[in-house]
Amino acid sequence: MTKPLVVVTGASSGIGAATARLLSAQGHPLLLLARRLERLEALDLPLTLCRKVDVTDRPRVEEAVREAEERFGPTDAIVNNAGAMLLGRVADQPVEEWDRMIDLNIKGVLYGTRAVLPGMLGRRAGTIINVSSIAGRKTFPNHAAYVATKFAVHALSENLREEVAASGVRVVTIAPGAVETELLSHTSSEEIKSDYQAWKESAGGALDPQVVAEAILYAYRQPPNVTVREIVLAATGQEG
């Protein structure tokens, strides 16, 4: 192996799966984490360890990282991609959906980061890539709880970057607009899903996950002394 280990969370579909394929094509050994193990294994990538892990389970995340590092060597980067987009109005959205997004979108990023960061600080090298959203920079109708979690990812990423910059560790935020993924399908309100789909169509469609994966790879491939702090990208027709 000539390339170092990269960890990708939420790798069973969408941006995570596209990122895994792209990094594998570059020759990186991978640790892929998701709840749907069969989807990870179906990617059929070489030098890849697939583990059924919910990123809200911190001990399991750390265990999987240790296992991958024993096999492939130290983690050079993590792509904290796992997340949920459950849209709804604050007045009537099920509170359990808030809890799930807070646990997955915020705690999951923290747990993935903690699993690899001490080693990176010790080696004075490494890259933390947090997949946030354009909803981490501005608000949208029916997005209040989701927006709150993505604003948190933006703030966490910037504060973490300040903490670790002098130690040679890079922190990158990727903030895409609407992407053609499974995220919307988990929203419980059929009305909101229909409105969101119509909004995407009015913008001429959403981003292909491959485009976001390429942005992730671009940031990661910069020289170690260069940090692309944030990439914001969206379909040209997306006004907001």
N, C-alpha and C positions, 0 to 999 in steps of 0.2 A: 504494500500500500504506500502510495506516494502522497496521498491527500489525507487530511485529518478528519476526525469524526465530527459530524453535524447531527444535532438532535432536532427533530421536527415534531411538534405536537399538533393534534387535530389533522393528522396526515391521511385520513381515510377518504377524503373527498376534497373538491374545491381547490382553494389556494394551497392547502397543505399537501395534497396529492401532487399537484403540479410542481410545487417546490421540490418535493422528494424526487420526482422524475428528473428534474433539471439538475439537481445536485448530484444525483447518481450518475447522470451522463457526463458530469465533470470529473467523475472518479472518486467521489467522497464516500466513505463508509457512513452508514446512517443508522440512527436509532429513531424508529417511527412509533409514535404513541397515539392511540385513539381507543375508543370504546368498542369499535367494530373491527376485531382482529381479522376477520375474513377479508375485509376490504383492504387492509394493509397488505396481507399476504398475496392478494390478487394483483397487486402492483408488480410482483415478481422481480424485484430489483436485486442486483448482486450486492454482496458485502452489506447486507441490511439485517438488522435485528428488529423484529416487529413485536410489540408488546401491547396487550389489552390493558390500558391504564386510563382511568379518569384523572385528569390533571388536578382535580380538587382533592385527590388522595395523595397528600404530600409524601408519606412513607413509600408508597408504590412508585411515585415519580423518582425519588432518590434511589430506590432499589434498582430500577430499570437503568438509570444513568450509570450506576456503579457496574452493573453487568455489562453494559456496552463498552465502558472504558476498559474493563478487564480484557475484552476481546479486541477492541480497535485502538486503544490508546486514549489520551486525554480529549475531552470535548473542546473543539476549537470554536464552535458556534452553536447557538440554540435559536430556533425560530419558534417563538411563542405564538402559535397561530390558533390554537383551540379557542373556540368562543361560541357564544349563542347570541342570536338577534331575535328577541321576543318582543314584538311591537304591541303597544297598547296605550290606553289613556290612564293617567294616574288615578283617576276617580274609580275606574272599574277593572283595571288589569289585575289578574290574580296575583296576589302577593308572592306566591310560590315562584312565579316567573321572575320577579325581582331578585329573589334569593338565588335562583339558579344563575342568573347573569352575573350577579356580584361574585358568587363563588367561582364561576368559570372564567369570566372575563378579567377579573382583578386578582383573586387569590390564585387562580391557575397560572397567571403570568408570574406572580411572586414565587410560587412554589417551583416552577420550572427554572426561574432565575437562581433561586437559592441552591438548587441541586448542582449547578455548574459553576457558579460565580466564585466560591472560595478557591477552587482549583485554578481558575483563570487568573485570579489575583496573585496566587502563588507563582504562576508562570509569567505573570505580567504580559499576558496576551489573551485575546479572545473577543468574541463578538456576540452581543445580545441583540437579537432582532425581534421587536415586538410588533405584531400585526394589530394595528388599531383600526381606525376608520376615519373618513372625513367627518363622521359624526363625533369624533373626538375634538373637533375644531369649531363646529357650528351645530345648531339645533335643527330638528325636522319634526313635522307633525307626527304624533303617536310614537315618538322615539324617546320620551323623557328618561325612563330608567336605563335604556340602552345607551343613550347619549351620556348619562352620568357615568356609566362604567367605562366608556371609551375616553371621556375627558380624563378619567382617572388613569387610564393607561398612558395617555400623553404626559400627564404630570409625573407619574411614576418614572417613565422613561427619561424625562429630562432631569429629574432630581438624581436618579441613579447615574446618569451620565456624568453629572457634576461630581458625584462621590468617587467614581472609578477612573476618571479621565487621566489622572496623574499616574495611575497604575498600568496604563497601556491597554485597558479594556475599552472596547467601543460599544456604544449603545445606539441603536438605530430604531426609528419609528417609521413604519410603513402605514400610510393612511389612504386606502383606496375609497373611491365612491362606490356606487352600486356595482356588484360583481355577480356574475351568473354562478351562484352556488346554491346549496341546499338550505341556507340560513333561513330564508323567508318561510319555508315549508313548516317550520316549527311554531310559527305564530298561531295562536288559537283563534283569533278573530278572522272569520272569512271575509268580512267587509274590508278590514285593514289590508289583508293579503291582496284582495282584488284591486284596491286603490293603489297599492304599492306597485303591483304588476302594470297597471295602466300608466303610472308615472314613469316606470322604466321604459315602456314602449314609446311614450311621448318624447323621451330623450334619445330615441334611436337605438335603444338597447343598452345593456350593461357591459362592463369589462369582462373579457375572457380571463379566467384564473391564471392562464399562462403568462399574461402580460404582467400580472402582479408578481408572479414567481420570478420573472426576468428582472423586475425592479429589485427584488430581494437579492438576487444573485449579483446585480450591479453594485449594490451597496457593500455586499460581503467581499467582492473581489477587489475593492480599493486597497491601496498599500496600507500597511498597518498604522502608519502615522496619519491617515486620512479617515475621518468619520463623516459619513453622510448622515447627518443628524435626523433628517426627516425627508421622506418622499411622499408627496401628496399627488395622487393621480385619479382621474375619473374620465368617463366617456365624454367626448367633446360636447355632446348634446346635453349633458347634465348641467343645468344652470346652478343648482344649489350645492 
